[in-house]
Amino acid sequence: MIPRGAALLAILVAVASLQCRKAEGVPENAIEREAEEAFVAYLRIDTTSGKETAGATYLRDLLTKNGIAATLAGADPARQAVYARLASGSPEPALLLLSHIDVVAADAERWRNPPFSGKREGGYIWGRGAVDAKSLTIAQVMSLLDLKRRGARLRRDVIFLAVPDEERGGLVGMKQLLERQPELFTNVGFVLNEGGANETAVDRVLFWGVEVQQKVPLWLRVTAEAAGGHGALSEGHGGAPAKLVRALAAIDQLETPYRLTDTVARVASLGAKMRKDHRGAALQLIREPLDIARIERELAPGYRTMLRDSITITQISAPGAVNVVPSRAFADIDIRLVAGTKPDEMLARVEQAAGTNAIVEVLVAGDPVAESPVDTELFATLKRVFTAAAPGSSLAPTISPGATDSRWFRARGITAYGIAPFKLNYYDADGVHGDNERIRARFFAEGVGVMRKIVREFCEKR
């Protein structure tokens, strides 16, 4: 017999241990542990744009060892996608679970933990792609495994696809697959992809945003050329770098006035009605006539950017040394256009600003596409599952300032939604495309559960 005091002590120790495990984000069940192990292993693979095949191979093997036939696809052996389909035998439009394998480059010297370590520390899982978008990929994989293991009776096909090149515009990734292997997308009617957002207070989600449209990307390279030589013998014009600086200064001064499009007005109105907090009140500013002074004073940058074209200089390069005047210098410019701005017209403005100082080359030029409708069964499923996951929260459509591979499907009339099933506090969001990208282990586990529930409710026979 165990003494009463010892028994009480054992109970207290067990409770304390459980609370500690919850606080540290330790997985509490086998599914969560399996998902986290797969996620960490995936984070440890360097899939920086240009070398995605190692990640595709890992995902293929993860699926096949669990009884799901998966194949690599794509024209470039170094930049493969991975594809799998669970067939239902039903004519219902299929659901495509889409994500991307590639990640942006990481400067390891600026990271607290190595960017491809998948290190667990302080309740977080660290690594490039932890949020964008390897966590989503693993959540989608776990959703397929869940259906397969339970022998679920499907009322529609469920397709998994992870692609390369999204971070570079998707031209040799999603776009190429759609054009060269259209059979992979037979009967696809719905797409769930990255691009959504949520807003939190402490650890509670207040609002879920489902992305239904995005700004149009226009990526340009501006190149200046001039005679090179010794830095001590300059002719006074400064060479290619100085010409580039003059061109960039003029481009940076291009005006991009605020203007309200019909889609932004509609989405903002829905968001304002759904939200009863200060952010909902702020959204009421997005209406005609625009009060520019209040918008610039009270509206967050993420909302303001939906009201104007943005022009951002992102890269500047001129190879050489401090005492060498290079003969060539270039810069890359990330332009995002609101609906109604024609890419050709913006290109002409940039070329005029650069003048004789530089030439302008188009790297990526998107096309405006219609927003995805919200009167669908899938949108209703998202609303039901997300708000149940965070009682008291609300959900509404949003527009993304960034571009994703969803645009290729919207251009073909296929409904595509961007979602974010993982809670993300604002101070953790800074790691996306920045330093020290990480996700809370507990939030990752919860998001995997949310993703599984969405797929179950939308795809299983009732």
N, C-alpha and C positions, 0 to 999 in steps of 0.2 A: 504494500500500500504506500502511495506517495503522500508524505505529509501535506496538510492543507496549505501551509505557508509556501512549500516548494511548488505545489501545483499552481498557486496564485502567481508566484514569481515566473513560472514557465509561461503562463498565459500572457502576462505583461510583456515578457521578452518577445513572444511570438507576435503580439500586436505591434510592439515597437518596431520589430523587424519588417513587418508588412508595411507600416507607415513609411519607414525608411526606404523600402523598395519602391513605393509609389512616388516618393519625393525625388528619388534619383532616376526615375523613369525606367526601372528595370521591368522587362516584359513579365506579365503576370500569368500568361497562358502559353500553350505550345504554339498556337498560330502566331501570336505576337512575337515569340522568340524566333520562329522560323522566318517571319517577314524581316525582322531586324537583322538576322544573320545574313540573309540574302542581300539586304540593303547595304550593309557594311562591306560585304564582298564586292558588290557592284561599285561602290564608291572608291574602292582601292584600285580600280582599273582606270588608267589614264585614257579618257576618251575625248581629249581636246580635239576640236574640229580638225578633221583631216586624218584621224586615226581611230575611227569608230568601230572597226571590225572586231576588235578584241571584246568590246562591250556587247556587240551583237551576238558573238559566239557564246559568251557567258549566258545571255538571256535564252538563246536557243537551247543550250544544254540544260538550263534550269527547267524549261518547259518540257523537253523531251524525257528527262529522267522522271518526270511526274506524269508521263503517259499522254502528253499533248504533242502532236506532230507539229514541228516548227521548222522553218527553212530560212536561209539567208537569201536576200534579194538585193539587186542593184548592179550597176555596170562596173563600178570601181571596186576592185578586190580589197582596197584599204578602207573603203567607206561603205560598208554593207548595212542593210536594214535587216530586221528579223520579223517574221510574219507567222501568225498561227490563226486558225479558224476553228471554232467549235460549231459544227453543223447542227441544225435543228430539223431540217426537212420542211421548214415552213416558208411560205412566200412573204411573210412579214418583213419589212425593211430591217436590214441587219444593223447592229450597233458596232461601230469601230472605236476601240479604245486606242487612242493615238498619243504618242509621246516622242521625245527625241533623245538620241543617245549622246550626241555631241555636247560638250560643255565649252565655255569660254576659257581662255588661258588664265593661269593663276601665278602670281609672283610669290613663290614659296617664302622668300625672305620677309614678307610682310604678314605672314600668317602665324597665328599662335601655335597651331598644329599643322603638320604637313598636309597640303591640299588633297592628296590622294591617299590619306592614311585611314579614313573611316574611323577615326579615333572616338571612343566614348569618353567623355569628360564632362563633369559638372551637370549631368542630366541631359547633355546634348550629344548628338552625333555630328562630327565635323567632316567636311569634305566638299570639294568643288562638285556641284550638282546636287547637294543635299536638298535644296529647294527647287532648283531649276536644272533638270526636272527628273532626277533619278528616283526621288521619293515617289512621284506619281507613277513612274514606270513600274516600280516594285508593287505598288498598291494595285495596279492593273493586272500584273502577273498573278498576285494572290487572289484576285477576283476570279480569274480563269481557273486556278487550281481549286478554288472553293466549289465552283460549278462541277468540275470534273470529278472530284473526290466524292461528292454527294450524289453523283449520277443524276444531276438535275435534269428535269424535263424542260427543254427550252421551247419558247414560242417564237424565237427569232435567232438567227446566227449571231454569234459573238466573235468579233475579230480583234486580235491584238497586233499592233504594229508599232515598232520603235524604229525611227529613221535617223539617218545622218544629216548633217548640213543645215539644220534649222537655224543655228546661230549665225550662219553666213547667208541666210536668205532662202534656203530651201530649194535652190535651182537645180542642184544635182542630188537632191534628196527626194522630198515629197513630190515636187513637180515632175521630176524625171520618172518616178515610179508610176504616177498616174498616167503619164503619156506612153510609157514603154511596156508596162505590165497592167493594163486596165482590168484584166481578169481577176486580179487580186481584190478588186473592189466591187465585184458583182453584187448587186442588190443592196449596197450600203445606203442607208437612209438617214443615219444619225452618227455623229462623231462627238466623242467626249475627249477633250484635249486640255492642255494647260491654258492659262490666261485669265482664270477667275481670280477673285480676291475675297478676303474677309477682314473685318475690322473687329478688334477685341478691346475689352476693358479688363485689365489684369489677365486672367486666363479664361475669360468667358467671351464667346463670340456674340457680338451684337447684330452683325449684318453680314450676309453672304452675297457676294456679287457674282453673277453668272454672265460671262462675257458673250455678247451676241454680235458685236462688230468692233473693228479696230481701225486706227488711222492707217493711211496708205504709206508704205515705206518708199523712199527715194534716196538711195545711197550713191554718193558721188565720190570720185577721186579727182582732185585738183592738182595738176602737175606744172611746175615751172622749170624752164631750162635756160641756161646761159653758159657762157664760157667759164670753165673752171680754172683753177690755178693756185698759186701760193697766196695765203692769207695776207701776207705783207705787201703784196703787189696788186691789190684790188684796184679796179678802174674807178671805183666810187659808186657803182650801182649796187654793189653788195652781192652780185651773183644770183644764182637760183633761189637760195633761201630768202633773200630780201624781196625778190619778186613774188615769191609765194606768200610772204607775210603781207605784202601790199594787197594781194588778191584776197587773202583770207579776211583782212580787216574790212574790206569793202563788202564781202559776202556776209560777214557777221553783223553789219549794219543794215541789212535788208529788213524792211518792216514787215511784220506779220500781224495784221490787225485782228482783233477779236471779232468773231462772228458766230452766230448760232445757227446750226443746221437743224433740220426737222428731227433727225434721229436723236441727236444730243438733247434737244428740248424734250422729246418724248421720254427718253430714258431718265433724264433728270427729274421730270415730273413724277414718274412712277417711283423713283427712289425717294423723293421728298414725301410722298404719301405713305410709303411703307415704313419710314423711319421717323421716330418721335424724339430724336436727340438733337444736339446742336448741329450735327452733320446734315440731318434732314432739313433743318432751317437754312443752312448754307446753300443747299441745292436749290432752294427757292430763288436764289439769285440768278439761276440759269434760265432766264426767260426774257422775252422782249418787253420793253427796250432794255438792253444790257446796261447796267450801271457799272461802268468800267472801274471807277474809283473804289466802289465797295467790293467788286470782284477781286481786285488786286490786293485789297486790304484784308478781306475776310475769307476768301476761297483758297483752299489748299492747292499747292502746285499741281497735284494729280488731277484735280478738276479743271484748273485753268488751262492746262494743256489740251483739253478737249475742245477748247474754243478758239484755237489758233494753230497755224502751222508752226512747227518748231525746226530750227536749224542749229545743229550741234556739231562743232569740230571735234572729232574723236581721236584722230591720229595725225602726227606730223613726223616726217622722216626725211633726213638728208644725210646719206652715208658719207663718211670721211673722218677727218681729224680737226682739232682746233685750229691748226695752221693751214688747212686746206679749204679752198672755196669749191664746193661740189658743183658739178655741172647740171645736177638734177635734184629736185626736192619735190615732195608730194605730201598731200594731206587728204584724209578721208573725212567726209561729212555725212552725218546721219540726219536726214530730213524726214519728218513725219507730217503728212498732209491730212487735213480734215476733209470730209466729203465736200465736193464742189471745187476744190483746187485741182486743176489739171496738172499732172506731172510735167508735161511738155512746157507748160507756161512757167512753172517754177524753175525748170532747167534753163529756160531762156533768161530768166532774171539772174540766175547765178552766173551764167556765161557772160552776161552784160556787165555784172559787177567785177568779175575777174578780168575782163578786158583783155589787153595785150600781155598782161603779166603771166597768165597761165591758161592752160587748156583744161577742159572739164570732160570727164569720162563717166558714163553711167555704169555703176556696178550692179545695182538692183533697182528696178522700177516696177512697183506694184500697180495694180489696177483697182479702181473703186469697185466694191461689190456690195450687194444688198445685205442688210442685217438678217440674222437668223430669226425666224418667228418665235414667239414665246407661247403661242396657243397650241402646244404640242403635249403629248403624253409624257415625253421625256422631261420637258421643263417642269411639268406638274410633279413628276417623280423626284426631281432634284429639290424642288421646294419642300415637299413632304419629308424627305430624308434629312436634308440639311437642318430644317427648323426643329425636327424631332431630336437631332443630335445636340442642339443648343436651345433648350426651352426659353422662350421669350425673344428669340432672335427673329429677324425678318430677312427676306430675300427679294432681290430685284435684278433685272438685267442691267449690265454695265457695258461701257465701251472702253477698250484698252488703248492706251497710247502706244503700245508696242505691237509688233506684228508677229503672228504665229502661223503655223502650217494650216490652221483652220481656214485661212483665206482661199486656199486652193480648192477646198470643198465647197465653200459658199459660192465661188465662181461657177460651180457646176450645179447649183441649186440644191445642194445637200445641207441639211440643218447641222450646224456645228456649234457646240457650246464650249466655252473655256471655263473650267472649274478649278477650285482650290480646296480640296477636301481636308487639308491640314490647317490647324490654327497657326497663325503667324503674327506674333507681336511686332509692332513697328520697329523695335530696336533690333530684332532678328532679321528683318527684311533687308537691312543694309548690306548683308552678305551676298545678296543676289547680284552677280556680275562684279562684286567687290571682294574685299578681303574677309577671311574667316567665315565663309558661308557654313551654316550649320542649321540643324533643326532639332527641336526638343524631342527626345526619345519618346516621351509620353504622347506628344502631339502626333508624332509619326504613327504610333500604334493606333491611336484613335482614328486618324485619317484613313488608315488601311481598312478599319472596320466600316467607316462611312462609305468608302469606295465599294467594298464588297456588298453592302446593303443596296446601294444604287443599282448595281448590276443585277443582283438577285431580283429586285422588285420590277425592274424594267424588262428583264429577259426570261424569267422563269414562268412556266405555266402555273396558274393559280388553281 
